[in-house]
Amino acid sequence: MSIYLDNAATSHPKPEGVVRAVTEALTEYNANPGRSGHPAALRAAREVLRTREGLARLLGARDALSVAFAFNCTDALNLAIKGSLCLGDHVIATRLEHNSVLRVLAELASRDRIALTLLDPRPDGFVDPEDVRSAITRRTSLIVCTHASNVTGAIQPVAAIGQVARQEGIRYLIDGAQALGGMPVDVEALHCDLYAFPGHKSLLGPQGTGGLFLRPGVVLCTLREGGTGSASDSMRQPPELPERYESGTLNLPGIAGLGAGVAHVSERLSQIMMHERELTSALLEGLSAIPGIMLYSPREEAARAGIVTFNVGDLPSSRAADLLAERGFAVRGGLHCAPGAHRFLGTLRRGAVRASVGHANTFEEIDRFVEAVRDLV
Ligand SMILES: Cc1ncc(COP(=O)(O)O)c(C=O)c1O
């Protein structure tokens, strides 16, 4: 496989423990968790709970049952947004959001179900919490913000926005797709009511995993009802967490793998964070020394996730990404499903090349990548 710098899309490689956990789930206790009472089903339920507990610890959540599993971050965001809104509500989000937020809100707005305000970031690429405050109306019932832009990597002032939301008594959802597992997250300090995350990016779990943290007391309308293995004599969806939001058979191999990913990350979060920061700095430094490279990511270390986005001369970004693929590097060109961020950067037509580092990348790989870009120029 080529040198992998597409970790913002999904992380690679997964730790050996993740592969082992998936295999074990499929071979040693491949039963339906929370349904039957035989030993394999009980072990399956225990492993699911273990993953939930690991996630809650990583999120700073007091109760493991406040984490509901989802199939990816998009799934969790759909539940958080659609489950929160009523006819006539007003929502504030930012133009930096991924389509997994923008399209959900645009769809509701296009059917006149909600009113929507999309805030531009300041020229430096960060949203101003005071702009959020100014946009609040009597009908505002939800504020949504990405924790870190998946295009520039800029970490948004999510705690300060949370303070505004808390002061105004408005529900607050953070899209943690580019944050959880790559930096410390504390849902208490962020003042968020809902925190959506994928399992397959920085948490190093398999694809098909993700989840949603719900602050105790936050109740969402369900998007899916069905069997939960509990209160089966009732026609109504049980109100208890997490079953309320987890109808149908869970993705046991995925959740077991995610549990191993969460354990791996939790044991070494600060090392991973430092390593990825240093790799990102090396990448930014290397690329900024090449004439003809346009860089879009923040220079300040503490202000960015492990993402470096750039363009090469006049090349369309997808062509540059293809040429880098031919040279053995996996990066992503185009719009990264975040058209608002590209509009802000002025790259809506050509997109940009995104190189995103992960726990297993080395400085040698970064040097080789920088040389390949220089060669391309
Ligand atoms: C900021 C952001 N939000 C949401 C998503 C959607 O994540 P998933 O692919 O797990 O649905 C992504 C995926 O890249 C993302 O970068």
The ligand as a MOL file (V3000), in Angstrom:
LIG
                    3D

  0  0  0     0  0            999 V3000
M  V30 BEGIN CTAB
M  V30 COUNTS 16 16 0 0 0
M  V30 BEGIN ATOM
M  V30 1 C -16.0420 17.1510 9.9690 0
M  V30 2 C -16.6980 15.8700 9.5260 0
M  V30 3 N -17.9550 15.6210 9.9120 0
M  V30 4 C -18.5920 14.4970 9.5770 0
M  V30 5 C -17.9870 13.5410 8.7930 0
M  V30 6 C -18.7390 12.3030 8.4380 0
M  V30 7 O -18.1270 11.2000 9.0130 0
M  V30 8 P -18.5510 9.7120 8.5740 0
M  V30 9 O -17.8500 9.4820 7.2830 0
M  V30 10 O -18.0520 8.8550 9.6780 0
M  V30 11 O -20.0040 9.6770 8.4230 0
M  V30 12 C -16.6720 13.7520 8.3540 0
M  V30 13 C -16.0090 12.7650 7.4910 0
M  V30 14 O -14.9860 12.9660 6.9310 0
M  V30 15 C -16.0120 14.9380 8.7430 0
M  V30 16 O -14.7700 15.1890 8.3650 0
M  V30 END ATOM
M  V30 BEGIN BOND
M  V30 1 1 1 2
M  V30 2 1 2 3
M  V30 3 2 2 15
M  V30 4 2 3 4
M  V30 5 1 4 5
M  V30 6 1 5 6
M  V30 7 2 5 12
M  V30 8 1 6 7
M  V30 9 1 7 8
M  V30 10 2 8 9
M  V30 11 1 8 10
M  V30 12 1 8 11
M  V30 13 1 12 13
M  V30 14 1 12 15
M  V30 15 2 13 14
M  V30 16 1 15 16
M  V30 END BOND
M  V30 END CTAB
M  END
